[in-house]
Amino acid sequence: MALSYKARKRWSLFLLLVWLPVYIVIAVTVLARIGEINKYVQIVVYVVLGIAWALPFKPVFTGIGKAEEPEGGDE
């Protein structure tokens, strides 16, 4: 089921304002509990986690920055 533009816009705001900060806290906490690791490995892990959070939500963010599409035809 495809989401409407308005629903995708609301979900994107939720993901950016609520889920992303929660995800960041979880990622930092997990890496802190792992303990001492090489700083280069740590940078790579942060980069991978920074990209990985958005991949499942790509359909939600697609087209959000564009103007809203009219629901009616050009008739």
A tleap script that builds the chain and sets N, CA, C and O, in Angstrom:
source leaprc.protein.ff14SB
mol = sequence {
  NMET ALA LEU SER TYR LYS ALA ARG LYS ARG
  TRP SER LEU PHE LEU LEU LEU VAL TRP LEU
  PRO VAL TYR ILE VAL ILE ALA VAL THR VAL
  LEU ALA ARG ILE GLY GLU ILE ASN LYS TYR
  VAL GLN ILE VAL VAL TYR VAL VAL LEU GLY
  ILE ALA TRP ALA LEU PRO PHE LYS PRO VAL
  PHE THR GLY ILE GLY LYS ALA GLU GLU PRO
  GLU GLY GLY ASP CGLU
}
set mol.1.N position { 0.848 -1.173 0.000 }
set mol.1.CA position { 0.000 0.000 0.000 }
set mol.1.C position { 0.901 1.245 0.000 }
set mol.1.O position { 1.752 1.412 0.873 }
set mol.2.N position { 0.693 2.099 -0.986 }
set mol.2.CA position { 1.486 3.316 -1.106 }
set mol.2.C position { 0.941 4.397 -0.173 }
set mol.2.O position { -0.270 4.547 -0.008 }
set mol.3.N position { 1.841 5.126 0.416 }
set mol.3.CA position { 1.448 6.214 1.304 }
set mol.3.C position { 1.193 7.472 0.498 }
set mol.3.O position { 1.846 7.708 -0.519 }
set mol.4.N position { 0.256 8.270 0.943 }
set mol.4.CA position { 0.002 9.547 0.288 }
set mol.4.C position { 1.137 10.517 0.627 }
set mol.4.O position { 1.942 10.271 1.525 }
set mol.5.N position { 1.176 11.613 -0.110 }
set mol.5.CA position { 2.219 12.618 0.124 }
set mol.5.C position { 2.145 13.139 1.559 }
set mol.5.O position { 3.169 13.295 2.224 }
set mol.6.N position { 0.931 13.407 2.027 }
set mol.6.CA position { 0.747 13.949 3.374 }
set mol.6.C position { 1.208 12.938 4.433 }
set mol.6.O position { 1.839 13.314 5.421 }
set mol.7.N position { 0.896 11.676 4.225 }
set mol.7.CA position { 1.308 10.637 5.180 }
set mol.7.C position { 2.822 10.472 5.177 }
set mol.7.O position { 3.432 10.326 6.236 }
set mol.8.N position { 3.437 10.495 3.989 }
set mol.8.CA position { 4.894 10.390 3.922 }
set mol.8.C position { 5.558 11.571 4.599 }
set mol.8.O position { 6.593 11.416 5.248 }
set mol.9.N position { 4.968 12.758 4.452 }
set mol.9.CA position { 5.522 13.951 5.084 }
set mol.9.C position { 5.463 13.838 6.612 }
set mol.9.O position { 6.418 14.191 7.305 }
set mol.10.N position { 4.340 13.345 7.124 }
set mol.10.CA position { 4.197 13.168 8.576 }
set mol.10.C position { 5.160 12.111 9.105 }
set mol.10.O position { 5.801 12.305 10.138 }
set mol.11.N position { 5.258 10.986 8.385 }
set mol.11.CA position { 6.170 9.934 8.801 }
set mol.11.C position { 7.616 10.412 8.759 }
set mol.11.O position { 8.403 10.071 9.642 }
set mol.12.N position { 7.975 11.190 7.756 }
set mol.12.CA position { 9.352 11.678 7.677 }
set mol.12.C position { 9.671 12.606 8.848 }
set mol.12.O position { 10.770 12.549 9.401 }
set mol.13.N position { 8.728 13.451 9.226 }
set mol.13.CA position { 8.940 14.309 10.396 }
set mol.13.C position { 9.095 13.482 11.668 }
set mol.13.O position { 9.963 13.759 12.495 }
set mol.14.N position { 8.251 12.467 11.817 }
set mol.14.CA position { 8.360 11.587 12.983 }
set mol.14.C position { 9.722 10.903 13.020 }
set mol.14.O position { 10.374 10.852 14.063 }
set mol.15.N position { 10.146 10.378 11.869 }
set mol.15.CA position { 11.429 9.671 11.821 }
set mol.15.C position { 12.593 10.591 12.150 }
set mol.15.O position { 13.519 10.189 12.855 }
set mol.16.N position { 12.557 11.814 11.651 }
set mol.16.CA position { 13.669 12.740 11.894 }
set mol.16.C position { 13.663 13.332 13.301 }
set mol.16.O position { 14.725 13.544 13.887 }
set mol.17.N position { 12.490 13.595 13.840 }
set mol.17.CA position { 12.408 14.265 15.142 }
set mol.17.C position { 12.349 13.317 16.328 }
set mol.17.O position { 12.731 13.695 17.436 }
set mol.18.N position { 11.876 12.085 16.118 }
set mol.18.CA position { 11.735 11.147 17.234 }
set mol.18.C position { 12.680 9.947 17.064 }
set mol.18.O position { 13.502 9.674 17.938 }
set mol.19.N position { 12.558 9.237 15.942 }
set mol.19.CA position { 13.319 8.007 15.776 }
set mol.19.C position { 14.823 8.259 15.666 }
set mol.19.O position { 15.601 7.534 16.286 }
set mol.20.N position { 15.252 9.243 14.911 }
set mol.20.CA position { 16.689 9.473 14.722 }
set mol.20.C position { 17.417 9.770 16.039 }
set mol.20.O position { 18.466 9.173 16.282 }
set mol.21.N position { 16.911 10.666 16.904 }
set mol.21.CA position { 17.603 10.866 18.193 }
set mol.21.C position { 17.636 9.601 19.058 }
set mol.21.O position { 18.636 9.328 19.723 }
set mol.22.N position { 16.542 8.829 19.049 }
set mol.22.CA position { 16.519 7.577 19.813 }
set mol.22.C position { 17.549 6.611 19.246 }
set mol.22.O position { 18.271 5.963 20.003 }
set mol.23.N position { 17.624 6.509 17.930 }
set mol.23.CA position { 18.585 5.626 17.266 }
set mol.23.C position { 20.020 6.033 17.595 }
set mol.23.O position { 20.871 5.176 17.831 }
set mol.24.N position { 20.287 7.326 17.611 }
set mol.24.CA position { 21.631 7.814 17.937 }
set mol.24.C position { 22.019 7.432 19.358 }
set mol.24.O position { 23.140 6.984 19.597 }
set mol.25.N position { 21.101 7.607 20.299 }
set mol.25.CA position { 21.383 7.245 21.695 }
set mol.25.C position { 21.641 5.751 21.815 }
set mol.25.O position { 22.554 5.333 22.527 }
set mol.26.N position { 20.838 4.942 21.119 }
set mol.26.CA position { 21.036 3.491 21.162 }
set mol.26.C position { 22.398 3.119 20.575 }
set mol.26.O position { 23.123 2.313 21.158 }
set mol.27.N position { 22.747 3.696 19.430 }
set mol.27.CA position { 24.017 3.369 18.781 }
set mol.27.C position { 25.208 3.761 19.650 }
set mol.27.O position { 26.153 2.985 19.790 }
set mol.28.N position { 25.171 4.944 20.228 }
set mol.28.CA position { 26.278 5.396 21.072 }
set mol.28.C position { 26.375 4.542 22.331 }
set mol.28.O position { 27.478 4.210 22.765 }
set mol.29.N position { 25.252 4.187 22.917 }
set mol.29.CA position { 25.250 3.359 24.114 }
set mol.29.C position { 25.823 1.978 23.834 }
set mol.29.O position { 26.632 1.468 24.608 }
set mol.30.N position { 25.405 1.376 22.730 }
set mol.30.CA position { 25.915 0.047 22.382 }
set mol.30.C position { 27.422 0.101 22.126 }
set mol.30.O position { 28.160 -0.761 22.605 }
set mol.31.N position { 27.878 1.087 21.389 }
set mol.31.CA position { 29.320 1.195 21.143 }
set mol.31.C position { 30.106 1.490 22.422 }
set mol.31.O position { 31.241 1.035 22.566 }
set mol.32.N position { 29.519 2.238 23.342 }
set mol.32.CA position { 30.203 2.516 24.604 }
set mol.32.C position { 30.308 1.256 25.457 }
set mol.32.O position { 31.299 1.066 26.162 }
set mol.33.N position { 29.301 0.402 25.398 }
set mol.33.CA position { 29.330 -0.828 26.192 }
set mol.33.C position { 30.263 -1.880 25.600 }
set mol.33.O position { 30.736 -2.770 26.307 }
set mol.34.N position { 30.523 -1.772 24.299 }
set mol.34.CA position { 31.455 -2.712 23.680 }
set mol.34.C position { 32.839 -2.536 24.290 }
set mol.34.O position { 33.577 -3.503 24.476 }
set mol.35.N position { 33.174 -1.307 24.593 }
set mol.35.CA position { 34.463 -1.058 25.229 }
set mol.35.C position { 35.445 -0.403 24.288 }
set mol.35.O position { 35.064 0.228 23.302 }
set mol.36.N position { 36.683 -0.559 24.599 }
set mol.36.CA position { 37.759 0.076 23.841 }
set mol.36.C position { 37.982 -0.654 22.520 }
set mol.36.O position { 38.342 -1.831 22.501 }
set mol.37.N position { 37.764 0.061 21.414 }
set mol.37.CA position { 38.069 -0.481 20.096 }
set mol.37.C position { 38.893 0.555 19.342 }
set mol.37.O position { 38.942 1.725 19.722 }
set mol.38.N position { 39.521 0.120 18.299 }
set mol.38.CA position { 40.348 1.004 17.474 }
set mol.38.C position { 39.504 2.182 16.989 }
set mol.38.O position { 38.354 1.997 16.592 }
set mol.39.N position { 40.068 3.390 17.017 }
set mol.39.CA position { 39.280 4.571 16.646 }
set mol.39.C position { 38.876 4.549 15.178 }
set mol.39.O position { 37.837 5.106 14.822 }
set mol.40.N position { 39.671 3.917 14.316 }
set mol.40.CA position { 39.312 3.831 12.899 }
set mol.40.C position { 38.146 2.862 12.688 }
set mol.40.O position { 37.278 3.096 11.847 }
set mol.41.N position { 38.138 1.791 13.447 }
set mol.41.CA position { 37.011 0.854 13.390 }
set mol.41.C position { 35.755 1.544 13.916 }
set mol.41.O position { 34.664 1.359 13.377 }
set mol.42.N position { 35.915 2.323 14.949 }
set mol.42.CA position { 34.789 3.045 15.526 }
set mol.42.C position { 34.214 4.045 14.518 }
set mol.42.O position { 32.994 4.172 14.417 }
set mol.43.N position { 35.052 4.744 13.785 }
set mol.43.CA position { 34.586 5.685 12.767 }
set mol.43.C position { 33.818 4.960 11.678 }
set mol.43.O position { 32.768 5.423 11.234 }
set mol.44.N position { 34.343 3.824 11.250 }
set mol.44.CA position { 33.662 3.040 10.213 }
set mol.44.C position { 32.297 2.564 10.704 }
set mol.44.O position { 31.317 2.610 9.960 }
set mol.45.N position { 32.232 2.109 11.953 }
set mol.45.CA position { 30.957 1.643 12.512 }
set mol.45.C position { 29.953 2.793 12.570 }
set mol.45.O position { 28.787 2.604 12.222 }
set mol.46.N position { 30.380 3.974 13.001 }
set mol.46.CA position { 29.477 5.120 13.058 }
set mol.46.C position { 28.990 5.521 11.665 }
set mol.46.O position { 27.823 5.875 11.501 }
set mol.47.N position { 29.859 5.470 10.672 }
set mol.47.CA position { 29.456 5.813 9.301 }
set mol.47.C position { 28.439 4.805 8.782 }
set mol.47.O position { 27.431 5.182 8.184 }
set mol.48.N position { 28.706 3.523 9.013 }
set mol.48.CA position { 27.771 2.479 8.560 }
set mol.48.C position { 26.421 2.630 9.264 }
set mol.48.O position { 25.377 2.542 8.617 }
set mol.49.N position { 26.429 2.853 10.557 }
set mol.49.CA position { 25.171 3.043 11.290 }
set mol.49.C position { 24.463 4.323 10.862 }
set mol.49.O position { 23.233 4.378 10.843 }
set mol.50.N position { 25.232 5.347 10.519 }
set mol.50.CA position { 24.635 6.603 10.073 }
set mol.50.C position { 23.921 6.478 8.747 }
set mol.50.O position { 22.949 7.190 8.495 }
set mol.51.N position { 24.384 5.591 7.904 }
set mol.51.CA position { 23.724 5.362 6.619 }
set mol.51.C position { 22.624 4.313 6.748 }
set mol.51.O position { 21.568 4.428 6.125 }
set mol.52.N position { 22.880 3.297 7.556 }
set mol.52.CA position { 21.965 2.155 7.643 }
set mol.52.C position { 20.591 2.511 8.194 }
set mol.52.O position { 19.609 1.851 7.853 }
set mol.53.N position { 20.493 3.528 9.029 }
set mol.53.CA position { 19.195 3.840 9.620 }
set mol.53.C position { 18.201 4.327 8.569 }
set mol.53.O position { 16.998 4.109 8.711 }
set mol.54.N position { 18.686 4.981 7.521 }
set mol.54.CA position { 17.799 5.585 6.530 }
set mol.54.C position { 17.402 4.623 5.415 }
set mol.54.O position { 16.385 4.844 4.758 }
set mol.55.N position { 18.164 3.579 5.185 }
set mol.55.CA position { 17.886 2.681 4.062 }
set mol.55.C position { 16.482 2.057 4.107 }
set mol.55.O position { 15.816 2.025 3.072 }
set mol.56.N position { 16.005 1.564 5.247 }
set mol.56.CA position { 14.652 1.000 5.250 }
set mol.56.C position { 13.551 2.050 5.027 }
set mol.56.O position { 12.431 1.712 4.643 }
set mol.57.N position { 13.878 3.310 5.269 }
set mol.57.CA position { 12.878 4.375 5.169 }
set mol.57.C position { 12.987 5.180 3.886 }
set mol.57.O position { 12.363 6.234 3.769 }
set mol.58.N position { 13.761 4.710 2.930 }
set mol.58.CA position { 13.953 5.437 1.676 }
set mol.58.C position { 12.629 5.756 0.975 }
set mol.58.O position { 12.468 6.875 0.488 }
set mol.59.N position { 11.671 4.818 0.903 }
set mol.59.CA position { 10.388 5.153 0.253 }
set mol.59.C position { 9.623 6.282 0.962 }
set mol.59.O position { 8.875 7.022 0.324 }
set mol.60.N position { 9.810 6.407 2.260 }
set mol.60.CA position { 9.111 7.465 3.000 }
set mol.60.C position { 9.677 8.835 2.635 }
set mol.60.O position { 8.927 9.803 2.506 }
set mol.61.N position { 10.996 8.922 2.467 }
set mol.61.CA position { 11.639 10.202 2.193 }
set mol.61.C position { 11.632 10.597 0.720 }
set mol.61.O position { 11.924 11.747 0.391 }
set mol.62.N position { 11.305 9.670 -0.165 }
set mol.62.CA position { 11.338 9.953 -1.596 }
set mol.62.C position { 10.285 11.000 -1.963 }
set mol.62.O position { 9.096 10.798 -1.718 }
set mol.63.N position { 10.718 12.111 -2.546 }
set mol.63.CA position { 9.810 13.145 -3.028 }
set mol.63.C position { 9.293 14.112 -1.989 }
set mol.63.O position { 8.427 14.927 -2.306 }
set mol.64.N position { 9.778 14.060 -0.775 }
set mol.64.CA position { 9.267 14.938 0.281 }
set mol.64.C position { 9.637 16.392 0.031 }
set mol.64.O position { 8.856 17.278 0.378 }
set mol.65.N position { 10.780 16.669 -0.549 }
set mol.65.CA position { 11.210 18.042 -0.777 }
set mol.65.C position { 10.551 18.716 -1.969 }
set mol.65.O position { 10.716 19.919 -2.169 }
set mol.66.N position { 9.811 17.960 -2.758 }
set mol.66.CA position { 9.151 18.518 -3.927 }
set mol.66.C position { 7.799 19.104 -3.544 }
set mol.66.O position { 7.276 18.826 -2.465 }
set mol.67.N position { 7.238 19.918 -4.439 }
set mol.67.CA position { 5.912 20.472 -4.193 }
set mol.67.C position { 4.883 19.351 -4.223 }
set mol.67.O position { 5.063 18.340 -4.902 }
set mol.68.N position { 3.808 19.548 -3.479 }
set mol.68.CA position { 2.764 18.528 -3.412 }
set mol.68.C position { 2.125 18.333 -4.779 }
set mol.68.O position { 1.815 19.294 -5.483 }
set mol.69.N position { 1.936 17.071 -5.138 }
set mol.69.CA position { 1.331 16.749 -6.416 }
set mol.69.C position { -0.178 16.964 -6.331 }
set mol.69.O position { -0.796 16.583 -5.337 }
set mol.70.N position { -0.780 17.567 -7.351 }
set mol.70.CA position { -2.237 17.740 -7.306 }
set mol.70.C position { -2.926 16.391 -7.408 }
set mol.70.O position { -2.499 15.519 -8.165 }
set mol.71.N position { -4.004 16.226 -6.634 }
set mol.71.CA position { -4.700 14.950 -6.616 }
set mol.71.C position { -5.637 14.803 -7.793 }
set mol.71.O position { -5.908 13.681 -8.222 }
set mol.72.N position { -6.133 15.885 -8.322 }
set mol.72.CA position { -7.030 15.830 -9.469 }
set mol.72.C position { -6.228 15.817 -10.746 }
set mol.72.O position { -5.011 15.996 -10.723 }
set mol.73.N position { -6.907 15.603 -11.875 }
set mol.73.CA position { -6.232 15.598 -13.155 }
set mol.73.C position { -6.086 17.017 -13.691 }
set mol.73.O position { -6.418 17.981 -13.002 }
set mol.74.N position { -5.594 17.145 -14.911 }
set mol.74.CA position { -5.437 18.457 -15.554 }
set mol.74.C position { -6.713 18.868 -16.287 }
set mol.74.O position { -6.680 19.758 -17.137 }
set mol.75.N position { -7.793 18.250 -15.974 }
set mol.75.CA position { -9.054 18.501 -16.682 }
set mol.75.C position { -9.713 19.773 -16.223 }
set mol.75.O position { -10.782 20.129 -16.719 }
savepdb mol mol.pdb
quit
